[in-house]
């Protein structure tokens, strides 16, 4: 008799790499995360919201739940799907560099889609409104936030249709969206941030200037961090401009490369902290519960 794998198994990208449907991935990740939440450092965060809230003077009497009053002796208002607790915006990088995969279980883009799908599923469980922006050198598509559960299929459909391509110039897309968003909310960026750091940070600060909480998931492949290739000679080709290529023995440039990559990471980490932006460095082997926990911390700030 075969035993079904524990839900926590599906927090591992390796386990999820064998599943193609984003809706199933999102459900398995969130259920695995909720199951293990009581063992996490964030025990006590609620991932379920009641369908009721306490009555406040001025609320329409037609919305009172009299059955709840009969049971508890307290007045509660029925909440409907269009009432949202929060507006969240998922910003997904679709530039060519996101297609990179060094041989592990997932490319950066696939990891970003799985994480984005899981975040959207968790947000909608909390009755929050979720929107999506796909971008590379400009905004490719934008789906306004909604809080109805059926909206998840719209978001996942957008993710499933796109293939990483084009150059990365995310700052202009960030500035454009920041001007569009009127209500304070949570902006979640899923990107490898392989762009001019000064321009990227300018775009991120624009969201903060407009009053939004911002979470940046800096997604990298492990080999992008360490250049640990065992081959004697390797040809590196740009995924955004195939005419740019370099053939070399990686160990010749490995130390200098690592220093430059560490410098880039430290720049983002320090400058995001200065701007009040939550920065998380994640590679494509990181269990998904670590990212979902970061989201819950920021969700708590917006109450």
For each residue, the residues with C-beta under 8 A, 3 or more apart:
1:
2:
3:
4:
5: 9 10 15
6: 9 32
7: 10 28 31 32 35 36
8: 11 32 35 36
9: 5 6 12 15 32
10: 5 7 15 16 25 28 29 31 32
11: 8 15 29 32 33 36 287 288 289
12: 9 15 16 287
13: 16 17 104 105 106 111 114 284 285 286 287 288
14: 17 104 105 285
15: 5 9 10 11 12 18
16: 10 12 13 19 25 28 29 105 106 114 288
17: 13 14 105 106 110
18: 15
19: 16 24 25 28
20:
21: 24 25
22: 25 26 113 114 117 156 159 160
23: 26 27 117 152 153 156
24: 19 21 27 28
25: 10 16 19 21 22 28 29 114 117 118
26: 22 23 29 30 114 117 118 120 121 152 156
27: 23 24 30 31 121
28: 7 10 16 19 24 25 31 32
29: 10 11 16 25 26 32 33 114 117 118 121 288 289 292
30: 26 27 33 34 118 121 122 125 292
31: 7 10 27 28 34 35
32: 6 7 8 9 10 11 28 29 35 36 289
33: 11 29 30 36 37 47 118 122 288 289 292
34: 30 31 37 47
35: 7 8 31 32
36: 7 8 11 32 33 39 40 289
37: 33 34 40 42 43 45 47
38: 43
39: 36 43
40: 36 37 43 289 293
41: 293
42: 37 45 293 296 297
43: 37 38 39 40
44:
45: 37 42 296 299 300
46: 49
47: 33 34 37 122 125 126 296
48: 125 126
49: 46 85 125 126 127
50: 53 79
51: 78 79
52: 65 68 76 77 78 79
53: 50 76 77 79
54: 74 75 76 77
55: 59 64 74 75 76 77
56: 59 77
57:
58:
59: 55 56 63 64 77
60: 63
61: 64
62:
63: 59 60 77 78
64: 55 59 61 69 75 76 77 78
65: 52 68 69 76 77 78
66: 69 70
67: 70 71
68: 52 65 71 72 74 76
69: 64 65 66 72 73 74 75 76
70: 66 67
71: 67 68
72: 68 69 76
73: 69
74: 54 55 68 69
75: 54 55 64 69
76: 52 53 54 55 64 65 68 69 72
77: 52 53 54 55 56 59 63 64 65
78: 51 52 63 64 65
79: 50 51 52 53 83 127
80: 83
81: 127 147 148 149
82: 147 148
83: 79 80 127 147
84: 87 127 128 129 145 147
85: 49 126 127 128
86: 123 126 128 129 185 186 299 302
87: 84 128 129 131 145 183 184 185 186
88: 119 123 128 129 130 131 145 185 186 187 188
89: 130 131 132 133 145 177 181 185 186 187 188
90: 116 119 120 130 131 132 133 155 188 190
91: 133 135 173 174 177 187 188 189 190 191
92: 112 113 116 132 133 134 135 159 190 191
93: 98 109 112 135 136 168 170 189 190 191 192
94: 98 109 134 135 136 140 162 163 164 165 166
95: 98 135 136 137 164 165 166 167 168 170 194 240
96: 99 136 164 165 166 167 168 238 239 240
97: 100 108 164 168 192 194 238 239 240
98: 93 94 95 107 108 109 112 164 191 192 219
99: 96 107 108 109 163 164 239
100: 97 107 108 192 221 224 239
101: 104 106 107 108 110 221 284
102: 221 222 223 224
103:
104: 13 14 101 221 222 284 285
105: 13 14 16 17 284 285
106: 13 16 17 101 110 111 114 284
107: 98 99 100 101 110 111 164 221 284
108: 97 98 99 100 101 111 112 192 219 220 221 284
109: 93 94 98 99 112 113 164
110: 17 101 106 107 113 114
111: 13 106 107 108 114 115 219 284
112: 92 93 98 108 109 115 116 190 191 217 219
113: 22 92 109 110 116 117 159 160
114: 13 16 22 25 26 29 106 110 111 117 118 288
115: 111 112 118 119 190 217 288 291
116: 90 92 112 113 119 120 132 155 159 188 190
117: 22 23 25 26 29 113 114 120 121 152 155 156 159
118: 25 26 29 30 33 114 115 121 122 288 292
119: 88 90 115 116 122 123 130 188 291 292 295
120: 26 90 116 117 123 124 130 132 152 155 156
121: 26 27 29 30 117 118 124 125 152
122: 30 33 47 118 119 125 126 292 295
123: 86 88 119 120 126 128 129 130
124: 120 121 127 128 130 147 148 149 151 152
125: 30 47 48 49 121 122
126: 47 48 49 85 86 122 123 299
127: 49 79 81 83 84 85 124 147
128: 84 85 86 87 88 123 124 147 299
129: 84 86 87 88 123 145 146 147
130: 88 89 90 119 120 123 124 145 146 147 151 152 155
131: 87 88 89 90 142 143 144 145 146
132: 89 90 92 116 120 141 142 143 155 158 159
133: 89 90 91 92 139 141 142 143 173 177
134: 92 94 139 140 141 142 158 159 162
135: 91 92 93 94 95 138 139 140 170 173
136: 93 94 95 96 140 164 165 166 167 168 169 170 173
137: 95 166 167 168 169 170 172 173
138: 135 169 172 173 176
139: 133 134 135 142 173 176 177
140: 94 134 135 136 162
141: 132 133 134 158 162
142: 131 132 133 134 139 177 180
143: 131 132 133 154 155 158
144: 131
145: 84 87 88 89 129 130 131 185
146: 129 130 131 151 154
147: 81 82 83 84 124 127 128 129 130 151
148: 81 82 124 151
149: 81 124 152
150: 153 154
151: 124 130 146 147 148 154 155
152: 23 26 117 120 121 124 130 149 155 156
153: 23 150 156 157
154: 143 146 150 151 157 158
155: 90 116 117 120 130 132 143 151 152 158 159
156: 22 23 26 117 120 152 153 159 160
157: 153 154 160 161
158: 132 134 141 143 154 155 161 162
159: 22 92 113 116 117 132 134 155 156 162
160: 22 113 156 157
161: 157 158
162: 94 134 140 141 158 159
163: 94 99
164: 94 95 96 97 98 99 107 109 136 239
165: 94 95 96 136
166: 94 95 96 136 137 240
167: 95 96 136 137 240 241
168: 93 95 96 97 136 137 194 195 240
169: 136 137 138 172 173 195 199
170: 93 95 135 136 137 173 174 191 193 195 199 200 203
171: 174 175 195 196 199 200 202 203
172: 137 138 169 175 176 203
173: 91 133 135 136 137 138 139 169 170 176 177 203
174: 91 170 171 177 178 200 203 204 206 207
175: 171 172 178 179 202 203 206
176: 138 139 172 173 179 180
177: 89 91 133 139 142 173 174 180 181
178: 174 175 181 203 206 207 209 210 212
179: 175 176
180: 142 176 177
181: 89 177 178 185 187 207 210 212
182:
183: 87
184: 87 210 211 212 302
185: 86 87 88 89 145 181 212 213 302
186: 86 87 88 89 212 213 214 215 298 299 302
187: 88 89 91 181 207 212 213 214 215
188: 88 89 90 91 116 119 214 215 217 295
189: 91 93 204 214 215 216 217
190: 90 91 92 93 112 115 116 217 219
191: 91 92 93 98 112 170 216 217 218 219
192: 93 97 98 100 108 218 219 220 224
193: 170 197 200 216 218 264 268
194: 95 97 168
195: 168 169 170 171 199 200
196: 171 199 200
197: 193 200 201 264 267 268 271
198: 201 202
199: 169 170 171 195 196 202 203
200: 170 171 174 193 195 196 197 203 204 268
201: 197 198 204 205 268 271 272 275
202: 171 175 198 199 205 206
203: 170 171 172 173 174 175 178 199 200 206 207
204: 174 189 200 201 207 208 214 216 272 275 277
205: 201 202 208 209 275 277
206: 174 175 178 202 203 209 210
207: 174 178 181 187 203 204 210 212 214
208: 204 205 211 212 214 275 276 277
209: 178 205 206
210: 178 181 184 206 207
211: 184 208
212: 178 181 184 185 186 187 207 208
213: 185 186 187 278 298 301 302
214: 186 187 188 189 204 207 208 276 277 278
215: 186 187 188 189 277 278 280 294 295 298
216: 189 191 193 204 268 272 277 278 279 280
217: 112 115 188 189 190 191 280 282 291 294
218: 191 192 193 265 268 279 280 281 282
219: 98 108 111 112 190 191 192 282 283 284
220: 108 192 224 225 281 282 283 284
221: 100 101 102 104 107 108 224 225 283 284
222: 102 104 225 226 228 283 284 285
223: 102 226 227 228 229
224: 100 102 192 220 221 227 261
225: 220 221 222 258 261 283
226: 222 223 254 258
227: 223 224 250 253 254 257 258 261
228: 222 223 250 254
229: 223 234 250
230:
231: 234 250
232: 249
233: 247 248 249
234: 229 231 247 248 249 250
235: 245 246 247
236: 245 246 247 248
237: 242 244 245
238: 96 97 241 242 243 244 245
239: 96 97 99 100 164 242
240: 95 96 97 166 167 168
241: 167 238 244
242: 237 238 239 245
243: 238
244: 237 238 241
245: 235 236 237 238 242
246: 235 236
247: 233 234 235 236
248: 233 234 236 252 253
249: 232 233 234 252
250: 227 228 229 231 234 253 254
251: 254
252: 248 249
253: 227 248 250 256 257
254: 226 227 228 250 251 257 258
255: 258 259
256: 253 259 260
257: 227 253 254 260 261
258: 225 226 227 254 255 261 262
259: 255 256 262 263
260: 256 257 263 264
261: 224 225 227 257 258 264 265
262: 258 259 265 266
263: 259 260 266 267
264: 193 197 260 261 267 268
265: 218 261 262 268 269 281
266: 262 263 269 270
267: 197 263 264 270 271
268: 193 197 200 201 216 218 264 265 271 272 279
269: 265 266 272 273 279 281
270: 266 267 273 274
271: 197 201 267 268 274 275
272: 201 204 216 268 269 275 277 278 279
273: 269 270 276 277 279
274: 270 271
275: 201 204 205 208 271 272
276: 208 214 273
277: 204 205 208 214 215 216 272 273
278: 213 214 215 216 272 294 297 298
279: 216 218 268 269 272 273
280: 215 216 217 218 290 291 294
281: 218 220 265 269
282: 217 218 219 220 286 290 291
283: 219 220 221 222 225 286
284: 13 101 104 105 106 107 108 111 219 220 221 222
285: 13 14 104 105 222
286: 13 282 283 290 291
287: 11 12 13 290
288: 11 13 16 29 33 114 115 118 291 292
289: 11 29 32 33 36 40 292 293
290: 280 282 286 287 293 294
291: 115 119 217 280 282 286 288 294 295
292: 29 30 33 118 119 122 288 289 295 296
293: 40 41 42 289 290 296 297
294: 215 217 278 280 290 291 297 298
295: 119 122 188 215 291 292 298 299
296: 42 45 47 292 293 299 300
297: 42 278 293 294 300 301
298: 186 213 215 278 294 295 301 302
299: 45 86 126 128 186 295 296 302
300: 45 296 297 303
301: 213 297 298
302: 86 184 185 186 213 298 299
303: 300
